[in-house]
């Protein structure tokens, strides 16, 4: 067993998987390139997480011989990034079902917090390069075990499946296969991009599965308390803030604390929004706005796209405004220019900056955007 675990934790299986998918390190020395269509950049050493200091955005020079796998896994990797969370989770709330969205957000925030903290407690390094080709550098400063991409993909896909299987009519097998395929693609993408060992990915998926099993019996109770308890707003703000300010300390800067604060802040703002909507009996999304002169499917698609387009524009505008405002206030308080990256990494700056910004995003997505939809006749 120890030998098997050692093999799964090593870099060689990752390198073999990359080669089998047509991804190879370039033969020549020196230089550095990212996407095959891009030109050279400054080179950075890439030999394991927690010990490297690579230039932001720098990756190795590599050769792609199978572009299908390249773009498939690059897209799959994006399903574990902020761009996916900030679009899919609000989309679910605006266009599918409030209860489904609430459950996914709660599970996602709990799973991701546990995963991020586990990384910085275990401090397992990422795969070595060489032999692995690394396609990302931002997360290379983080430790590897467990893969939070694998955890998030497993948590979101299967919580969505579990929450919808009794509310919507679709084949059980189809939903199960879809959840499995999505989570598997994201897991494999972490091997393809060279960011995790096989054990990191398996560990992340298993931890997420165990947490889902433990949380599922309490879903309805947690949901009821979040909607009805008078202490919900205070609890939703104070507890995440305490967790963020007491995040495990590292010997060097890692984006894990900032990412964790982003996740907990967004979940806090959304949870306060859920509670407020329930207290004031906010209108639920219905199909009443569908125009009778249009075919049902076409009109439904139009309303879905309209809701999403309006909503995401407001969410992105909120994020931009709050980032600028909070950084401006903190910069004035702690005497640093807004462009000072090192100052923004300090605990007293990073936590309030990220938390206030993304709690505003979560609140806007669950309260402000639905009110705007109602005013525009998109409910």
C-alpha positions in Angstrom: 0.0 0.0 0.0 2.8 2.4 0.9 4.4 1.7 -2.5 1.2 2.4 -4.3 0.6 5.6 -2.5 4.2 6.6 -3.2 3.7 6.0 -6.9 0.4 8.0 -7.0 2.2 10.8 -5.2 5.1 10.9 -7.6 5.5 13.1 -10.7 6.1 10.3 -13.2 2.4 9.2 -13.6 1.5 12.9 -14.3 4.2 13.2 -16.9 3.1 9.9 -18.6 -0.5 11.1 -18.7 0.6 14.4 -20.4 2.7 12.5 -23.0 -0.2 10.2 -23.7 -2.4 13.2 -24.4 0.1 14.8 -26.7 1.8 17.3 -24.4 5.6 17.3 -24.4 8.3 19.6 -23.0 10.1 21.5 -25.8 13.6 20.1 -26.6 15.4 23.4 -26.7 16.7 25.0 -23.5 15.8 28.6 -22.4 12.8 30.6 -23.1 9.3 30.2 -21.9 5.9 30.1 -23.6 2.3 29.6 -22.6 -0.5 29.1 -25.1 1.0 27.7 -28.4 -0.2 30.8 -30.2 1.7 33.1 -27.9 5.3 34.2 -28.1 8.1 33.7 -25.7 8.2 35.1 -22.2 10.7 35.2 -19.4 11.7 31.8 -18.1 11.0 30.7 -14.5 12.1 27.6 -12.7 9.2 25.2 -12.0 10.2 22.4 -9.6 7.4 21.9 -7.1 4.9 23.9 -5.0 5.9 25.8 -2.0 9.6 26.1 -3.0 9.3 28.1 -6.3 9.1 31.8 -7.1 8.1 31.9 -10.7 7.2 35.1 -12.5 3.4 35.6 -12.6 2.0 34.0 -15.6 5.2 32.3 -16.7 5.0 28.7 -17.9 7.4 26.3 -19.5 8.1 26.0 -23.2 6.1 23.0 -24.5 4.9 21.3 -27.6 1.2 20.3 -28.2 0.6 17.4 -30.6 -3.1 16.9 -29.8 -5.0 20.1 -29.7 -8.3 18.4 -28.9 -7.0 17.3 -25.5 -5.3 20.7 -25.0 -8.4 22.7 -25.4 -10.7 20.1 -23.7 -8.5 20.1 -20.5 -7.9 23.9 -20.6 -11.6 24.4 -20.7 -12.2 21.8 -18.0 -9.6 23.4 -15.7 -11.6 26.7 -16.1 -14.5 25.0 -14.4 -12.7 25.3 -11.1 -11.8 29.0 -11.5 -13.5 32.2 -10.5 -14.9 32.8 -14.0 -17.0 29.6 -13.6 -18.2 30.3 -10.0 -19.2 33.9 -10.8 -21.3 32.8 -13.8 -22.7 29.3 -13.1 -23.8 29.8 -9.5 -25.7 33.0 -10.1 -27.1 31.5 -13.3 -28.6 28.7 -11.3 -30.2 31.1 -8.9 -31.7 33.3 -11.6 -32.8 30.6 -14.0 -33.2 27.2 -12.4 -34.1 27.0 -8.7 -33.4 29.0 -5.5 -33.2 26.0 -3.3 -30.7 24.2 -5.7 -28.5 27.3 -5.7 -28.6 27.7 -2.0 -27.5 24.1 -1.4 -24.7 24.3 -4.0 -23.3 27.5 -2.5 -23.3 26.2 1.0 -21.7 22.9 0.0 -19.2 24.7 -2.2 -18.1 27.1 0.5 -17.6 24.4 3.2 -15.8 22.0 0.8 -13.5 24.7 -0.5 -12.6 26.0 2.9 -11.7 22.6 4.2 -9.7 21.9 1.0 -7.7 25.2 1.1 -6.9 24.9 4.8 -5.8 21.2 4.3 -3.3 22.3 1.6 -1.6 24.6 4.0 -1.6 22.2 6.9 -0.4 19.1 5.0 2.1 21.2 2.8 2.6 18.5 0.2 4.5 19.8 -2.9 3.1 19.9 -6.4 4.6 17.7 -9.1 8.2 18.3 -10.1 9.0 20.0 -13.4 10.8 18.4 -15.1 9.5 15.8 -15.9 6.0 17.4 -15.7 5.0 20.3 -18.0 3.3 23.0 -16.0 0.7 25.1 -17.9 -0.2 27.3 -15.0 1.9 29.4 -12.6 -0.6 31.3 -10.4 -1.5 28.3 -8.3 2.1 26.9 -8.4 2.8 28.9 -5.2 0.2 26.8 -3.4 0.7 23.3 -2.0 -0.9 20.4 -3.8 -2.9 18.0 -1.5 -5.8 18.0 -1.9 -6.8 19.3 -5.3 -9.4 21.9 -4.7 -10.4 21.8 -8.4 -11.3 18.2 -7.9 -13.1 19.0 -4.7 -15.1 21.8 -6.2 -16.0 19.9 -9.3 -17.2 16.9 -7.3 -19.1 19.0 -4.8 -20.9 21.3 -7.4 -21.7 18.6 -10.0 -23.0 16.0 -7.5 -24.8 18.5 -5.2 -26.5 19.9 -8.3 -27.5 16.4 -9.3 -28.8 15.4 -5.9 -30.7 18.7 -5.4 -32.5 18.5 -8.8 -33.1 14.7 -9.2 -36.4 14.9 -7.1 -37.5 18.3 -8.4 -37.1 17.9 -12.2 -38.0 15.0 -14.5 -34.9 13.6 -16.2 -33.4 10.1 -16.3 -31.5 9.4 -13.1 -28.8 7.6 -15.0 -28.3 10.7 -17.3 -27.8 13.0 -14.3 -25.4 10.7 -12.6 -23.3 10.2 -15.7 -23.3 14.0 -16.4 -22.1 14.7 -12.8 -19.4 12.0 -13.1 -18.2 13.2 -16.5 -17.9 16.8 -15.4 -16.0 16.0 -12.2 -13.8 13.5 -14.0 -12.9 16.0 -16.7 -11.9 18.6 -14.1 -9.8 16.0 -12.2 -8.0 14.9 -15.4 -7.4 18.6 -16.3 -5.3 19.0 -13.2 -3.1 16.2 -14.3 -2.9 17.5 -17.9 -1.9 21.0 -16.7 0.7 19.5 -14.4 -0.7 21.1 -11.3 -1.4 17.9 -9.2 -0.3 14.4 -8.6 -2.7 11.5 -9.1 -3.0 11.2 -5.3 -3.9 14.9 -4.9 -6.8 14.5 -7.4 -8.1 11.2 -5.9 -7.8 12.7 -2.4 -9.7 15.8 -3.4 -12.5 13.9 -5.0 -12.8 11.5 -2.1 -12.8 14.2 0.6 -15.5 16.0 -1.3 -17.6 12.9 -1.6 -17.3 12.2 2.1 -18.3 15.7 3.0 -21.3 15.5 0.6 -22.4 12.3 2.4 -22.0 13.9 5.8 -23.8 17.1 4.8 -26.7 15.6 2.8 -28.8 14.5 5.8 -28.5 18.0 7.2 -29.3 19.9 4.0 -32.9 20.7 4.8 -32.1 21.7 8.4 -29.3 24.0 7.3 -31.4 25.5 4.6 -34.3 26.1 7.0 -32.0 27.8 9.6 -30.3 30.0 6.9 -33.7 31.2 5.8 -35.5 31.7 9.1 -33.0 32.2 12.0 -32.7 35.8 13.2 -29.0 35.1 13.8 -28.3 34.1 10.2 -26.9 37.5 9.0 -24.6 37.9 12.0 -23.5 34.3 11.8 -22.9 34.4 8.0 -20.6 37.5 8.3 -18.8 36.9 11.6 -17.9 33.2 11.3 -16.3 33.5 7.8 -14.4 36.7 8.8 -13.0 34.9 11.9 -12.0 31.9 9.7 -10.3 34.2 7.2 -8.3 36.2 9.8 -7.2 33.0 11.5 -6.2 31.3 8.3 -3.0 29.1 8.7 0.1 31.2 8.4 2.8 30.3 5.8 6.5 31.2 5.5 5.8 32.9 2.2 2.8 34.4 0.4 0.3 32.0 -1.2 -2.9 32.9 -2.9 -4.8 30.3 -0.9 -5.8 32.8 1.9 -7.1 35.3 -0.7 -9.0 32.6 -2.6 -10.5 31.3 0.6 -11.6 34.8 1.6 -13.1 35.3 -1.9 -15.2 32.1 -1.6 -16.3 32.7 2.0 -17.1 36.3 1.2 -19.2 35.4 -1.8 -21.1 32.7 0.2 -21.6 35.2 3.1 -23.1 37.8 0.9 -25.3 35.3 -0.9 -26.5 33.8 2.4 -27.5 37.2 3.8 -29.3 37.7 0.5 -31.2 34.4 0.9 -32.3 35.3 4.4 -33.4 38.8 3.4 -35.4 37.5 0.4 -37.2 35.0 2.7 -38.0 37.6 5.4 -39.6 39.9 2.9 -41.1 37.2 0.7 -39.3 38.1 -2.4 -40.9 37.0 -5.7 -39.6 33.7 -7.1 -38.7 33.4 -10.8 -41.6 32.1 -12.9 -42.5 31.7 -16.5 -45.2 34.4 -16.3 -43.1 36.8 -18.4 -43.0 34.5 -21.4 -44.6 36.0 -24.4 -47.6 33.9 -25.7 -46.9 34.9 -29.3 -43.5 33.1 -29.3 -42.9 29.4 -29.2 -42.5 28.3 -25.6 -38.9 27.0 -26.0 -37.7 30.1 -27.9 -39.3 32.5 -25.5 -37.9 30.6 -22.5 -34.4 30.8 -24.0 -34.8 34.5 -24.6 -35.8 35.2 -21.0 -33.0 33.0 -19.7 -30.4 34.8 -21.8 -31.8 38.2 -20.9 -31.8 37.4 -17.1 -28.2 36.1 -17.3 -26.9 39.0 -19.5 -28.5 41.7 -17.2 -27.4 39.9 -14.1 -23.8 39.2 -15.0 -23.3 42.8 -16.1 -24.6 44.1 -12.8 -22.4 41.5 -10.9 -19.3 42.4 -12.8 -19.9 46.1 -12.4 -20.4 45.6 -8.6 -17.1 43.7 -8.4 -15.3 46.4 -10.2 -16.8 49.3 -8.2 -16.3 47.5 -4.8 -12.7 46.6 -5.6 -11.9 50.2 -6.5 -13.7 51.6 -3.5 -12.4 49.1 -0.9 -8.8 49.4 -2.1 -9.1 53.2 -2.1 -10.3 53.2 1.5 -7.7 50.6 2.6 -4.9 52.5 0.7 -5.8 55.7 2.5 -5.9 53.9 5.8 -2.6 52.0 5.5 -0.8 54.6 3.2 -0.1 52.6 0.0 -0.9 53.2 -3.6 -3.7 51.0 -5.2 -1.2 49.4 -7.6 1.1 48.2 -4.8 0.8 44.4 -5.0 2.9 43.6 -2.0 0.7 45.8 0.2 -2.5 44.1 -1.1 -1.1 40.8 0.1 -0.9 41.9 3.8 -3.4 40.3 6.1 -5.0 43.6 7.2 -5.5 44.5 3.6 -6.2 41.3 1.7 -8.9 39.9 4.0 -11.2 43.0 4.2 -10.5 43.8 0.5 -11.5 40.4 -0.7 -14.3 39.8 1.8 -16.1 43.1 1.3 -15.8 42.9 -2.5 -17.1 39.4 -2.9 -19.7 39.6 -0.2 -21.1 42.6 -2.1 -21.0 40.4 -5.2 -23.0 37.6 -3.5 -25.5 40.1 -2.1 -26.0 41.8 -5.4 -26.5 38.5 -7.2 -29.2 37.3 -4.8 -31.0 40.6 -3.9 -30.2 43.4 -6.3 -30.3 41.5 -9.6 -33.6 39.8 -8.9 -35.2 43.2 -8.0 -33.8 44.5 -11.3 -35.2 41.5 -13.2 -38.6 42.2 -11.6 -38.5 45.9 -12.7 -37.6 44.8 -16.2 -40.4 42.2 -16.4 -38.0 39.3 -16.5 -39.3 37.3 -13.6 
